[in-house]
Amino acid sequence: MGKRQSAGDRGECLPDRPARPGPERSGSGRRNWWLWVPLAGLTLLVLAGAAVRLAGQPGAADVWWAAATLIALLPAAASVLRELLRRRFGVDVIAVLALGGALVVGEYLAGAVVAVMLATGRTLEAYAQRRATRDLRALLERAPRTARRRTAEGGVEVVPADRVAVGDRLLVGPGDVVAVDGVAETAATLDESVVTGESRLVERAAGARVPSGVVNAGAAFGLRATESAERSTYAGIVRLAEEATARKAPTVRLADRYAAAFVPFTLVLAGLGWALSGEFLRAVAVLVVATPCPLLLATPIAIVSGLSRVARHGVLVRDGGSLEVLGRARTLLVDKTGTLTAGRPRVADTVVAPGGDPDEVLRVAASVEQLSSHVLAAALVRAAGERGLRLVTPAEVTEEPGRGVSGRVDGRRIRVGQFPGTLPQWAELASRRAGGTGHSLVWVADEAGPLGAVLLEDPVRPDARRTVARLRAAGLTRIVMVTGDRPEDARRVADVVGVDAVLARCTPQEKVSRVRAEAGRAVTVMVGDGVNDAPALAEAHVGVAMGATGATASADVADAVLSLDRLDPLADAVEVARYARRIAVQSATVGMGLALLAMGFAAAGRLPPVAGAFLQEGIDVLVILNALRALRGGRRGPA
């Protein structure tokens, strides 16, 4: 049972701080030591062999080196055998042949160096993967476990986050992580960096939406829960982080494209060197030099590093394969509502009957709408609050879905919504004006007839045009807006943001067809935020859902989720994805190019196995260090 204590809104005595796990650095450090055991053990065997060799005991040295070779060969051979039983044939077969060949021809030092090389590569990969995924692990480690909930008696109790229900009133103390999505009951100062990637503190007024996962950087404030913990923003981010860390991070497809050509070439070259010279030693030298650490390790390290980078910018990508495809994208299809526009209607104007008062019309309309959960009702109430209008509690409120809300305000029966009767001339003009400007129109009437009309708009996001320009600069050559709205409304938004084409009046089925058509011409990204976008997101090469609290269906099928309802982090993600993929391709290409050159010398008998092993070790380290560059850079401009 949680502790209870009386509390007010500010300067309160708070119950014990809700528990949340820390980073556990010390425990993590203790768990990392085993990563170095294979490398340390094999290195000691090689050094022991070198020591006894210098002491004039070459036979004993060969025993130490052969042991190192055998220790590396057995698990590698078992892995290759398992893959062959699954009818898979990858580049790691070359390493097994090199180790086995070294034992057969008695080149024990070369085999031992190859063993150390493989262990070095695996250790560097593990280090890079842990470093690259630490941002994702941090999300899991700091997930809020409990919350302070106000009781009916006026006290506060600490409860598990999963017991918080919609409508519960919570108290968020200084330094607490907000456990569920909600609406601030009092002003709050928040650190939203984990959710949005923005480092500066944000001020939220009473009534503002507060996502879970943000940290209270000021005094205690009240919060009314609008979602359960399971359906809140942070839970959606954590689910994606768990998937990203659980899946194999390397982009297997890119490595496999290299392996498909490299493995047969290596085997043919080794065979030719042996056949033409009659020396099996040349074949072993080719295999030793061809041991494909750059191919096996450099590519995944670069891609995993890219996953870490995009996570810092507020984009959770499900796996390395999705990031690689994002790095090749050329076409972007983007939904209009909630993506290029705010998705939250706002009052643009109030039209009234001759002699009427716009503020009075808005006041009575907002008073009636206070109890409605409709998105248009929220816009009216918000506008009235911004104008400082005094709302009253309505009586006899009734709501007819699709028609509107009615209630008694100051003794008058007020109806907000559709107007079923004949419109007077001023109202006809207002209706035509709304149709010409793309505004939604809400009528406000009493028993005598219409008092006025409130014009609502879904404004274009302020950063939409700049974001579209950044997406073009990142390499997207075609940007298409897809919407179910009227063509004239869609064109108005398109002209503002600067897209290449507009597809209006699209049903969900038509969106799927449009995405399929674009995907047939180029690698395509689809961005959407609603349930109706889910089929189109699944059809695209990369589906991106807006906001982890968006429609569950669209987030579930998406390959990436923007942790906040803004499009600009996608431009960051595309830039980082292209950079990571470029580093991956560069690392693999340069590494394998140097290996091919060395293989030619080995086949010609100019590079013995031992020298080839040391040369390949140097190539591997350089290539892997180059791949780690993907942890830095990839963005050209500010967020």
Protein Blocks (a to p, Z undefined) as FASTA:
>chain_A
ZZdddddfbopacddddddddeklmmmmmmmmmmmmmmmmmmmmmmmmmmmmmnopaklm
mmmmmmmmmmmmmmmmmmmmmmmmnopacfklmmmmmmmmmmmnopamlmmmmmmmmmmm
mmmmmmmmmmmmmmmmmmmmmpcfbdcdddfkopacdddfklpcghiacdddehiacfbd
cddfbdcdddfklmnopabdcdddehiacdehiacfbdcdddddfbdfklmmklmmmmmm
mmmmmpcfbafklmmmmmmmmmmmmmmmmmmmmmmnopaklmmmmmmmmockkmmmmmmm
mmmmmmmmmmmnopacfblklmmmmmmpcbdcddfehplmnoiacdfbdcddehiafklm
mmmmmmmmmmpcbfklmmmmmmmmmnopacdddehiacdehkaccddeehiacdedddfb
dcdfklmmmmmmmmmnopacdddddfkbcfbdcdddddddfklmmmmmmmmmnopabdcd
ddfbdfklmmmmmmmnopabdcehiafklmmmmmmmmmmmpccddddfbfklmmmmmmpm
bdcdehjklcfklmmmpmbdcfbdcfklmmmmmmmmmmmmmmmmmmmmmmmmmmmmmmmm
mmnopacfklmmmmmmmmmmmmmmmmmmmmgghiabdZZ
